[in-house]
Amino acid sequence: MSSAPSTLTQQPAILIVDDREANLLALESLLESCNAKIYTATSGNEALSLLLELSFSLVLLDVQMPDMDGFEVAEIMRSNPQTQSIPIIFVTAISTEKDYIFKGYESGAVDYLTKPIEPVVLNSKVKVFLELWTEKNKLISALTDLEEANQKIKLQHDKLQELAIRDHLTGLYHRRWFDEVSIKEVAHAVRHKIHLSIAMIDIDYFKKVNDSYGHSTGDEVLIQVSKILHDSIREDDTLFRYGGEEFVILFPHTCHAAAVATCERVRQNVKKHNFIYNDVSLNLSVSIGIAELLELEQQVVSSLIENADEQLYLAKNKGRDQVSSSLLQTTSIMTHGPCSGKNANNSTKRSKKNAG
């Protein structure tokens, strides 16, 4: 008789349960032509153990067995989600009374054979259930393939969407995505009367880098600056490459002082970094302009950008390598005081994100 394998194959498997070895051998012999793996059990407990370990296409179950009869085994199988869908054919010689046969069906059997068994009848019935199992497996396999294909399509779609909003050189979000995100953040700030700040950052004398060392060195500088900026901001802040050597940081729920503190850290981290590429070693700096929004009006996103850009211009005119800031206010003031309450972010909170 076959022993239980450690792994399953796509070949159908039949479990024969009978407490008599002679009956097991006889049924195995009758099923040789079924092209199925045959497993045997001599008790209900052994059968249940195999059923939990392996996957079977069909169970041929003797009714009269010591300790646990076939009806009990069938009822336990039907109560377990792992085994409840396995077809059961009862095989018995003890009674052909209708009430007894009905009990077999009530226990979960799909068919009922009495001994002595007619080989042609047995093989015909078994063949039907094996064909059903094969078709079921094909359907499951097709559904699995479809699910995997859909998952791949979704992953590719998500990847394409992510690439569509990322700058190809630095991996940061690009300006078009800033335009979309900033509108939503401004609307959120208006609705909930919370702080919102932005910073515009420009690499000082970047044109000289390109002119003196070539555009490949300039590209590497942009990549390294991007990483420094990204690693210097907080978890809730979002960094964008605005264009050329300009970057924008969007600070939701962030007041003027918190934005200044973060940008000062950004400026210092860039200043102390040694930019190395091929044989070139450089020390660079950035100038930063900050604007905060306390109350919003129509077109306020463009006003924020314009104000931050003006502050960046002032930082450049004052000698570069510095942070310049201003509050952007309208005719009425928010109920929140500047940098007070729950809307003021902790300016020392570092981002744990991977570099974009």
C-alpha positions as CSV (number, residue, x, y, z in Angstrom):
1,M,0.0,0.0,0.0
2,S,1.1,3.6,-0.7
3,S,2.5,5.7,2.1
4,A,1.5,9.3,2.5
5,P,3.8,11.7,0.5
6,S,5.3,14.9,2.0
7,T,4.0,17.0,-0.9
8,L,1.0,17.0,-3.2
9,T,0.9,16.8,-6.9
10,Q,-1.7,17.6,-9.5
11,Q,-2.5,13.9,-9.8
12,P,-5.9,13.0,-8.1
13,A,-5.8,11.1,-4.9
14,I,-8.3,8.6,-3.4
15,L,-8.5,7.6,0.2
16,I,-9.9,4.2,1.0
17,V,-11.0,3.6,4.6
18,D,-11.7,0.1,5.8
19,D,-10.7,-1.7,9.0
20,R,-10.0,-4.9,7.0
21,E,-6.7,-5.2,5.1
22,A,-8.3,-7.7,2.6
23,N,-10.9,-5.1,1.7
24,L,-8.3,-2.4,1.2
25,L,-6.3,-4.6,-1.1
26,A,-9.3,-5.6,-3.1
27,L,-10.4,-2.0,-3.6
28,E,-6.9,-0.9,-4.5
29,S,-6.8,-3.6,-7.1
30,L,-10.2,-2.5,-8.6
31,L,-9.0,1.1,-8.8
32,E,-5.7,0.4,-10.5
33,S,-7.0,1.8,-13.9
34,C,-8.2,5.1,-12.4
35,N,-4.9,6.9,-12.8
36,A,-5.0,8.2,-9.2
37,K,-2.8,7.9,-6.2
38,I,-4.4,5.5,-3.7
39,Y,-4.0,6.0,0.1
40,T,-5.4,3.7,2.7
41,A,-6.5,4.0,6.4
42,T,-7.7,1.2,8.7
43,S,-9.6,3.5,11.2
44,G,-11.6,6.7,11.3
45,N,-8.9,8.5,13.3
46,E,-6.2,7.5,10.8
47,A,-8.4,8.6,7.9
48,L,-9.1,12.0,9.6
49,S,-5.4,12.5,10.2
50,L,-4.6,11.9,6.5
51,L,-7.5,14.1,5.4
52,L,-6.0,17.0,7.3
53,E,-2.5,16.4,6.0
54,L,-3.2,15.8,2.3
55,S,-5.7,16.8,-0.4
56,F,-8.0,14.1,-1.7
57,S,-10.3,13.9,-4.7
58,L,-12.5,11.2,-3.3
59,V,-13.0,9.1,-0.1
60,L,-14.3,5.5,-0.2
61,L,-15.5,5.0,3.3
62,D,-16.5,1.8,5.0
63,V,-19.5,2.2,7.3
64,Q,-18.9,-0.4,10.0
65,M,-15.6,0.2,11.8
66,P,-14.6,-0.1,15.4
67,D,-14.2,3.0,17.7
68,M,-15.6,5.4,15.0
69,D,-17.9,4.3,12.2
70,G,-18.2,5.7,8.7
71,F,-21.1,7.9,9.6
72,E,-19.2,9.7,12.3
73,V,-16.2,10.1,10.1
74,A,-18.4,11.7,7.4
75,E,-20.1,14.1,9.9
76,I,-16.7,15.2,11.2
77,M,-15.5,15.8,7.6
78,R,-18.6,17.9,6.8
79,S,-18.0,20.0,9.9
80,N,-14.5,21.0,8.9
81,P,-14.0,23.6,6.1
82,Q,-10.8,21.9,5.0
83,T,-12.6,18.6,4.2
84,Q,-16.2,19.4,3.8
85,S,-16.1,19.5,0.0
86,I,-14.4,16.1,-0.5
87,P,-16.9,13.6,-2.1
88,I,-17.7,10.5,0.0
89,I,-18.8,7.2,-1.3
90,F,-20.0,4.8,1.4
91,V,-19.0,1.2,0.9
92,T,-20.8,-1.4,3.1
93,A,-22.2,-4.9,3.3
94,I,-24.2,-4.7,6.5
95,S,-27.6,-3.2,5.3
96,T,-29.4,-2.1,2.2
97,E,-32.4,-0.8,4.1
98,K,-33.6,2.6,2.9
99,D,-33.4,4.2,6.3
100,Y,-29.8,3.1,6.6
101,I,-28.9,4.4,3.1
102,F,-30.6,7.7,3.9
103,K,-28.5,8.0,7.1
104,G,-25.5,7.7,4.9
105,Y,-26.6,10.6,2.6
106,E,-27.6,12.7,5.7
107,S,-24.0,12.2,7.0
108,G,-22.6,13.7,3.8
109,A,-22.2,10.9,1.3
110,V,-22.7,11.6,-2.4
111,D,-23.1,7.9,-3.2
112,Y,-23.7,4.5,-1.6
113,L,-22.3,1.1,-2.8
114,T,-23.0,-2.2,-1.3
115,K,-20.7,-5.2,-1.2
116,P,-20.0,-7.3,-3.1
117,I,-18.9,-4.4,-5.4
118,E,-19.4,-4.6,-9.1
119,P,-16.0,-3.4,-10.6
120,V,-17.6,-1.7,-13.6
121,V,-20.0,0.3,-11.4
122,L,-17.3,1.3,-8.9
123,N,-14.9,2.4,-11.7
124,S,-17.7,4.3,-13.5
125,K,-18.6,6.2,-10.3
126,V,-15.0,6.9,-9.3
127,K,-14.2,8.1,-12.8
128,V,-17.1,10.7,-12.7
129,F,-15.8,12.2,-9.4
130,L,-12.2,12.3,-10.6
131,E,-13.3,14.1,-13.8
132,L,-15.1,16.6,-11.6
133,W,-12.0,17.1,-9.5
134,T,-9.9,17.6,-12.6
135,E,-12.3,20.2,-14.0
136,K,-12.4,21.9,-10.6
137,N,-8.6,22.1,-10.4
138,K,-8.5,23.6,-13.9
139,L,-11.0,26.2,-12.9
140,I,-9.0,27.0,-9.7
141,S,-5.8,27.2,-11.7
142,A,-7.4,29.5,-14.2
143,L,-8.7,31.8,-11.5
144,T,-5.4,31.8,-9.8
145,D,-3.6,32.7,-13.0
146,L,-6.2,35.5,-13.6
147,E,-5.7,36.8,-10.1
148,E,-1.9,36.8,-10.5
149,A,-2.3,38.6,-13.9
150,N,-4.6,41.2,-12.4
151,Q,-2.1,41.7,-9.5
152,K,0.7,42.2,-12.0
153,I,-1.4,44.7,-13.9
154,K,-2.2,46.5,-10.8
155,L,1.5,46.6,-9.7
156,Q,2.5,47.9,-13.2
157,H,-0.3,50.5,-13.1
158,D,0.8,51.7,-9.6
159,K,4.4,51.8,-10.8
160,L,3.5,53.8,-13.9
161,Q,1.4,56.2,-11.8
162,E,4.3,56.6,-9.4
163,L,6.7,57.2,-12.2
164,A,4.3,59.8,-13.7
165,I,4.5,62.0,-10.6
166,R,8.3,61.6,-10.1
167,D,11.2,63.5,-11.5
168,H,13.3,61.1,-13.5
169,L,16.6,62.3,-12.2
170,T,16.2,62.8,-8.5
171,G,13.2,60.6,-7.8
172,L,11.4,63.4,-6.1
173,Y,7.9,64.5,-6.8
174,H,7.9,66.9,-9.7
175,R,6.2,70.3,-10.2
176,R,3.0,69.1,-11.7
177,W,2.4,66.9,-8.7
178,F,3.1,69.9,-6.4
179,D,0.5,71.9,-8.2
180,E,-2.1,69.1,-7.5
181,V,-1.1,68.4,-3.9
182,S,-0.7,72.0,-2.9
183,I,-4.3,72.8,-4.0
184,K,-5.6,70.0,-1.7
185,E,-3.4,71.1,1.2
186,V,-4.5,74.7,0.9
187,A,-8.2,73.6,0.8
188,H,-7.6,71.5,3.9
189,A,-5.9,74.4,5.7
190,V,-8.8,76.7,4.8
191,R,-11.4,74.3,5.9
192,H,-9.8,73.5,9.3
193,K,-8.0,76.8,9.9
194,I,-4.6,75.2,10.4
195,H,-1.1,76.4,9.6
196,L,0.5,75.8,6.2
197,S,4.0,76.8,5.2
198,I,6.2,76.3,2.1
199,A,9.8,76.8,1.4
200,M,11.6,77.4,-1.9
201,I,15.2,76.3,-2.1
202,D,17.8,77.1,-4.7
203,I,21.3,75.8,-5.0
204,D,23.8,78.7,-4.9
205,Y,25.9,79.2,-8.0
206,F,24.7,76.0,-9.6
207,K,25.3,77.3,-13.1
208,K,29.0,77.5,-12.3
209,V,29.0,73.8,-11.4
210,N,27.6,72.9,-14.9
211,D,29.9,75.4,-16.7
212,S,33.1,74.3,-14.8
213,Y,32.5,70.5,-14.4
214,G,29.9,69.5,-16.9
215,H,26.3,68.6,-16.8
216,S,26.9,65.0,-15.5
217,T,28.5,66.6,-12.4
218,G,25.6,69.0,-12.1
219,D,23.2,66.0,-12.3
220,E,25.1,64.2,-9.5
221,V,24.9,67.4,-7.4
222,L,21.2,67.5,-7.9
223,I,20.8,63.9,-6.8
224,Q,22.9,64.4,-3.7
225,V,21.2,67.6,-2.7
226,S,17.8,65.9,-3.2
227,K,18.8,63.1,-0.8
228,I,20.1,65.6,1.8
229,L,16.9,67.6,1.7
230,H,14.8,64.5,1.9
231,D,16.7,63.2,4.9
232,S,16.5,66.5,6.6
233,I,12.8,67.1,6.6
234,R,10.1,65.7,8.8
235,E,7.8,62.8,8.2
236,D,4.8,64.8,7.3
237,D,6.7,67.2,5.0
238,T,6.8,66.7,1.2
239,L,9.7,67.5,-1.1
240,F,9.4,68.4,-4.7
241,R,11.8,69.3,-7.5
242,Y,10.3,72.5,-8.7
243,G,12.5,72.9,-11.7
244,G,16.2,73.1,-12.6
245,E,18.1,73.6,-9.3
246,E,15.0,74.7,-7.4
247,F,13.1,72.6,-4.8
248,V,10.0,73.2,-2.8
249,I,9.1,71.8,0.6
250,L,5.4,71.7,1.6
251,F,4.8,71.9,5.3
252,P,1.3,70.9,6.3
253,H,0.1,71.6,9.8
254,T,3.3,73.7,10.2
255,C,3.8,77.2,11.5
256,H,6.4,79.8,10.5
257,A,8.9,79.0,13.3
258,A,8.8,75.2,12.8
259,A,9.3,75.7,9.0
260,V,12.3,78.0,9.7
261,A,13.8,75.5,12.1
262,T,13.6,72.7,9.6
263,C,14.9,74.9,6.7
264,E,17.9,76.0,8.9
265,R,18.7,72.4,9.4
266,V,18.4,71.8,5.7
267,R,20.8,74.7,5.0
268,Q,23.4,73.5,7.5
269,N,23.2,69.9,6.2
270,V,23.9,71.0,2.6
271,K,26.7,73.3,3.7
272,K,28.6,70.7,5.6
273,H,28.3,68.0,2.9
274,N,31.2,67.3,0.7
275,F,30.0,66.7,-2.8
276,I,32.2,64.1,-4.5
277,Y,31.8,62.9,-8.1
278,N,34.6,61.3,-10.2
279,D,37.6,63.6,-9.5
280,V,35.5,66.6,-8.4
281,S,35.1,67.6,-4.8
282,L,32.8,70.5,-4.0
283,N,31.2,72.4,-1.1
284,L,28.0,74.0,-1.9
285,S,25.2,76.0,-0.2
286,V,21.5,76.7,-0.6
287,S,19.3,79.8,-0.2
288,I,15.8,79.4,1.1
289,G,12.7,81.5,1.2
290,I,9.7,80.6,3.4
291,A,6.1,81.7,3.4
292,E,3.3,80.8,5.8
293,L,-0.4,81.0,5.2
294,L,-2.5,82.2,8.1
295,E,-5.8,82.9,6.2
296,L,-6.5,81.9,2.7
297,E,-8.1,83.7,-0.2
298,Q,-8.7,82.8,-3.8
299,Q,-5.6,82.0,-5.8
300,V,-3.7,81.7,-2.5
301,V,-1.5,78.9,-3.8
302,S,0.1,81.2,-6.3
303,S,0.3,83.9,-3.6
304,L,2.2,81.5,-1.4
305,I,4.6,80.6,-4.1
306,E,5.1,84.2,-5.1
307,N,5.8,85.2,-1.4
308,A,8.2,82.3,-0.9
309,D,10.0,83.2,-4.2
310,E,10.3,86.8,-3.0
311,Q,11.9,85.6,0.2
312,L,14.3,83.4,-1.8
313,Y,15.3,86.4,-3.8
314,L,16.0,88.4,-0.6
315,A,18.1,85.5,0.7
316,K,20.1,85.6,-2.6
317,N,20.5,89.4,-2.4
318,K,21.7,89.2,1.2
319,G,24.7,87.0,0.2
320,R,23.1,83.5,-0.3
321,D,23.5,80.5,2.1
322,Q,20.7,81.7,4.4
323,V,17.0,81.4,5.2
324,S,14.7,84.3,4.6
325,S,11.0,84.1,5.7
326,S,7.8,86.1,5.9
327,L,4.2,85.5,7.0
328,L,1.6,85.7,4.3
329,Q,-1.5,87.3,5.9
330,T,-4.7,88.6,4.7
331,T,-7.2,91.1,6.2
332,S,-8.2,88.7,9.0
333,I,-6.1,86.5,11.3
334,M,-6.7,82.9,12.3
335,T,-7.8,82.2,15.8
336,H,-4.6,80.2,16.3
337,G,-1.6,82.2,17.3
338,P,1.6,81.7,15.3
339,C,3.3,78.4,16.2
340,S,0.9,77.7,19.0
341,G,-1.3,74.7,19.9
342,K,-1.6,71.4,18.1
343,N,-0.9,72.8,14.7
344,A,2.8,73.6,15.4
345,N,4.8,70.6,14.3
346,N,7.8,69.5,16.4
347,S,10.7,70.9,14.3
348,T,13.1,68.3,15.5
349,K,11.2,65.3,14.2
350,R,13.2,63.6,11.6
351,S,11.8,61.7,8.6
352,K,12.1,58.0,8.6
353,K,11.1,57.7,4.9
354,N,13.4,56.2,2.4
355,A,14.9,58.8,0.0
356,G,12.6,59.4,-2.9
